[in-house]
Amino acid sequence: MRQFKLALAILLAAVASAHAQTYPTHPIRLIVPFAAGGAVDVLARLLATKLSDQLGQPMVVENRPGAGGTLAADAVAKSPPDGYTILQNTNGAAIAPALYNSLPLDAVHDFAPVTQLVASNLILVASPKSGITSLQQLIAQAKANPDKLNYGSSGVGNPLHLTMEMLKHATGMNIQAVPFRGDAQINAALITGDVEVAVVPLATAVPLIADGRIRGLAITGAKRSPTVPDIPTVAESGVPGFASNSWQGWFMAGKTPAPIVERIQREIAKALVLPDVKTRLAAMAYEGVGNPPAAFAAYYNDEIGKFTKVIADAKIPKQ
């Protein structure tokens, strides 16, 4: 019996290896949990173009916004484990298990982590029409007028939402969420003055801050960003110890053969160091990563543990 199991394992490994050598033979879907035009979508389309060239097969970006990223994640989790459906997600993937009472998927076992694409900062911004010019002013105004101010949110469980909720808890602010499909729509609402403030990806905020269409208040990470060095961190603005960063990564369905997962990781690592890609990443305030699947899986599990504690400490209700 033991010999049979060993022979079967060797056979399956050989089949997976042979499949990986011919993979891919047809187009690959890259599913994005947010609307077109946002930070995640922009990076997805950049990398999809590069991998289409490198792999010799089209990589087609498909936007599936909704439920804080869960709709897209569930579609990938239930897809065939053959490497032809990939999820690009944010650290919201590590937040969902702690935030939702129930999920249609297992956040760990239903996925094969491929690689962390980038590390990035989030930023607290304000509409110029709000008159808010600093985090301290926002806090004072929110406390003087409970429930009167609002902020743009791209869905419960999204890193943008959770970071703002963390900030509310840390400062005692009480401001109301206004839901949008993604950060592109949040930025548009900030420009028109339909919402007063929001936490958004630094990547999509930088050009809008530069031309005065939105106002940067504070970087949510532990240190200032070289992209906008004059904007202080939340901690520097009077909330000691506050830090919330962001990342994006690729996932395949659980049980996808390791050679296929590793093939895509290697191709991403190549793409991230291309001169034109590095220039684009710098412009979007991203730091390329491209780590091996095992390293990303370990980091992903650590992030799940971290956000479980954050949500419990902040007493954020289960959804």
C-alpha positions in Angstrom: 0.0 0.0 0.0 2.8 2.4 0.9 4.6 1.6 -2.4 1.3 2.3 -4.3 0.9 5.7 -2.6 4.5 6.6 -3.4 4.0 5.5 -7.0 0.8 7.5 -7.3 2.5 10.6 -5.8 5.3 10.3 -8.3 2.9 9.9 -11.2 0.8 12.9 -10.1 4.0 15.0 -9.7 5.1 14.0 -13.2 1.7 14.9 -14.7 1.7 18.3 -12.9 5.2 19.0 -14.2 4.3 18.0 -17.8 1.2 20.3 -17.6 3.3 23.2 -16.3 5.7 22.8 -19.2 3.0 23.3 -21.7 1.1 25.9 -19.6 -0.5 28.2 -20.7 -2.2 27.1 -23.9 -5.1 29.5 -23.8 -6.1 32.9 -22.3 -5.8 33.5 -18.6 -8.4 35.5 -16.6 -7.2 38.0 -14.0 -10.1 38.8 -11.7 -10.0 42.2 -9.9 -12.5 42.7 -7.0 -12.9 46.5 -7.7 -14.2 48.7 -10.4 -12.1 49.7 -13.4 -9.9 52.8 -13.0 -8.9 52.3 -9.4 -5.4 51.5 -8.1 -5.8 47.7 -8.1 -7.2 47.7 -11.7 -4.5 50.0 -13.0 -1.7 47.7 -11.7 -3.6 44.6 -12.9 -3.7 46.0 -16.5 -0.1 46.9 -16.4 1.0 43.5 -15.3 -1.5 41.6 -17.5 0.0 43.3 -20.6 3.5 42.3 -19.6 2.6 38.7 -18.8 0.6 38.4 -22.0 3.9 39.2 -23.9 6.0 36.9 -21.7 3.6 33.9 -21.7 2.5 34.2 -25.3 -1.2 34.0 -24.3 -3.6 36.8 -23.6 -4.3 37.7 -19.9 -7.7 39.3 -19.7 -8.6 41.5 -16.8 -12.1 41.0 -15.5 -13.6 43.4 -12.9 -16.0 41.9 -10.3 -16.6 44.6 -7.6 -18.8 43.9 -4.5 -18.9 42.6 -1.0 -15.5 43.9 0.0 -13.8 41.7 -2.5 -15.5 38.5 -1.5 -17.5 38.1 -4.8 -14.3 38.0 -6.9 -12.4 35.9 -4.3 -15.2 33.3 -4.2 -15.2 33.0 -8.0 -11.5 32.3 -8.0 -11.7 29.9 -5.0 -14.3 27.8 -6.9 -12.5 27.9 -10.3 -10.7 24.9 -11.6 -7.2 24.6 -10.1 -5.5 24.8 -13.5 -3.8 28.3 -13.4 -6.2 29.9 -15.8 -8.0 32.0 -13.3 -6.0 34.4 -11.0 -7.2 36.7 -8.3 -5.5 40.1 -7.7 -6.5 41.2 -4.2 -5.4 43.6 -1.6 -4.8 43.0 2.1 -8.6 42.9 2.3 -8.1 39.2 1.6 -6.5 38.9 5.1 -9.2 41.1 6.7 -12.3 39.3 5.5 -11.9 36.2 7.7 -11.9 38.3 10.9 -14.6 40.7 9.8 -17.3 38.4 8.4 -19.4 36.0 10.5 -19.4 33.6 7.6 -17.7 33.5 4.2 -18.5 31.3 1.1 -14.8 30.3 1.1 -11.9 29.3 3.3 -9.5 32.2 3.2 -6.5 29.9 3.7 -7.2 26.5 2.2 -9.2 27.6 -0.9 -6.3 29.6 -2.3 -2.7 29.0 -3.5 -0.9 32.3 -2.8 1.3 33.1 -5.8 3.2 36.2 -5.0 3.0 39.6 -3.3 3.1 42.1 -6.2 3.7 45.4 -4.4 3.8 47.1 -1.0 2.2 50.5 -0.8 0.8 53.3 1.5 -2.7 54.5 2.1 -3.4 58.2 2.6 -6.1 60.2 4.4 -7.3 62.9 2.1 -10.0 65.6 2.2 -12.1 67.4 -0.3 -10.9 71.0 -0.8 -14.5 72.0 -0.5 -14.7 70.6 3.0 -12.2 73.3 4.3 -10.4 70.5 6.3 -6.6 71.0 6.1 -5.2 68.7 8.8 -6.0 65.5 10.7 -6.3 67.5 13.9 -8.8 69.8 12.4 -10.8 66.8 11.1 -10.8 65.2 14.6 -11.9 68.5 16.2 -14.7 69.1 13.7 -15.9 65.5 13.9 -16.1 65.6 17.7 -17.9 68.9 17.6 -20.4 67.6 15.1 -20.9 63.9 15.7 -22.3 62.0 12.7 -22.3 65.1 10.6 -19.2 64.4 8.5 -18.9 61.5 6.1 -16.2 59.5 4.4 -16.0 57.5 1.2 -15.7 53.8 1.6 -15.3 51.1 -1.0 -17.1 48.4 1.0 -17.1 46.8 4.5 -13.9 44.8 4.9 -11.9 46.7 2.3 -8.6 48.0 3.7 -9.7 51.6 3.0 -12.8 51.0 5.2 -10.9 49.2 7.9 -8.1 51.7 8.1 -10.7 54.5 8.5 -12.5 52.5 11.2 -9.2 52.0 12.9 -8.6 55.7 12.8 -12.0 56.5 14.1 -11.5 54.1 17.0 -8.0 55.6 17.8 -9.3 59.2 17.8 -12.8 58.9 19.0 -14.2 60.4 15.8 -17.8 59.5 14.7 -18.2 60.0 11.0 -20.5 58.2 8.6 -19.4 55.9 5.7 -20.8 56.5 2.2 -20.3 53.4 0.0 -18.7 53.5 -3.4 -17.6 50.7 -5.8 -13.9 51.6 -5.7 -11.3 54.3 -5.0 -11.7 55.9 -8.4 -15.3 56.7 -7.5 -14.3 57.9 -4.0 -11.8 60.3 -5.5 -14.4 61.7 -7.9 -16.8 62.3 -4.9 -14.0 64.1 -3.0 -13.4 66.3 -6.0 -17.1 67.3 -6.2 -17.4 67.7 -2.4 -19.9 64.9 -2.1 -17.8 63.4 0.7 -15.5 65.3 3.1 -12.7 62.8 3.6 -11.5 59.3 2.8 -8.6 56.9 3.1 -7.5 56.0 -0.5 -4.5 54.4 -2.1 -1.6 56.8 -2.4 -1.1 55.6 -6.0 -4.3 57.1 -7.3 -4.2 60.1 -4.9 -0.8 61.5 -5.9 -1.8 63.2 -9.2 -5.0 64.6 -7.7 -3.1 66.0 -4.7 -0.5 67.5 -7.1 -3.0 69.5 -9.1 -5.1 70.5 -6.0 -8.2 68.5 -6.7 -8.0 66.7 -3.4 -5.9 67.5 -0.2 -3.5 65.1 1.5 -3.8 65.1 5.2 -1.8 62.2 6.5 0.0 59.0 5.4 -1.4 56.0 7.3 1.9 54.0 7.3 4.6 54.1 9.9 6.8 56.5 7.9 6.4 59.3 5.4 6.3 58.5 1.7 9.2 59.9 -0.5 6.4 60.5 -3.2 4.8 63.1 -1.0 7.5 63.9 1.6 5.7 67.0 3.0 2.6 65.1 4.1 3.0 63.8 7.7 2.0 60.4 9.0 -1.0 59.8 11.2 1.3 59.2 14.1 3.1 62.5 13.5 -0.3 64.2 13.4 -1.1 63.3 17.0 -2.2 59.6 16.9 0.9 57.8 18.4 1.6 54.3 17.2 -0.9 54.3 14.4 0.2 52.5 11.2 -1.7 50.8 8.5 -0.1 49.8 5.2 -1.4 48.1 2.1 -0.3 45.4 -0.4 -1.5 43.6 -3.4 -1.0 40.0 -4.4 -2.0 37.2 -6.7 -3.8 34.0 -5.7 -4.9 30.9 -7.6 -7.4 28.3 -6.6 -6.2 25.9 -3.9 -4.6 22.7 -5.2 -3.3 24.4 -8.3 -0.1 22.4 -9.2 3.0 24.0 -7.6 4.9 24.2 -10.9 2.1 26.4 -12.4 2.0 28.6 -9.3 5.8 28.9 -9.4 5.8 29.7 -13.2 3.5 32.6 -12.8 5.6 33.9 -9.8 8.8 33.8 -11.8 7.1 35.7 -14.7 5.8 38.4 -12.3 9.3 38.7 -10.7 10.7 39.3 -14.2 8.0 41.9 -15.0 8.4 43.8 -11.8 12.1 44.6 -12.6 11.5 45.8 -16.2 12.7 49.4 -16.5 9.4 50.7 -17.7 7.5 48.8 -15.1 9.8 50.1 -12.3 9.2 53.6 -13.6 5.4 53.1 -13.5 5.5 51.6 -10.0 7.5 54.5 -8.7 5.0 56.9 -10.2 2.2 55.0 -8.5 4.1 55.0 -5.2 4.5 51.3 -5.2 7.4 49.1 -4.1 7.7 45.9 -6.2 8.0 42.7 -4.3 7.5 39.5 -6.4 8.4 37.1 -3.6 8.2 33.2 -3.9 4.9 31.5 -3.1 6.0 30.1 0.2 7.2 33.5 1.5 3.9 35.1 0.4 1.8 32.4 2.0 3.6 32.9 5.3 3.1 36.7 5.1 -0.5 36.2 4.2 -1.1 34.0 7.2 0.6 36.5 9.4 -1.6 39.3 8.1 -4.7 37.2 8.8 -3.6 36.9 12.4 -2.7 40.6 12.7 -6.1 41.8 11.4 -8.0 39.4 13.6 -6.3 41.1 16.6 -6.9 44.6 15.1 -10.6 44.0 14.6 -11.0 42.5 18.0 -9.1 45.3 19.7 -11.0 48.0 17.8 -14.4 46.2 18.7 -15.4 46.4 15.1 -18.7 44.5 14.8 -18.8 41.3 12.7 -20.6 41.8 9.5 
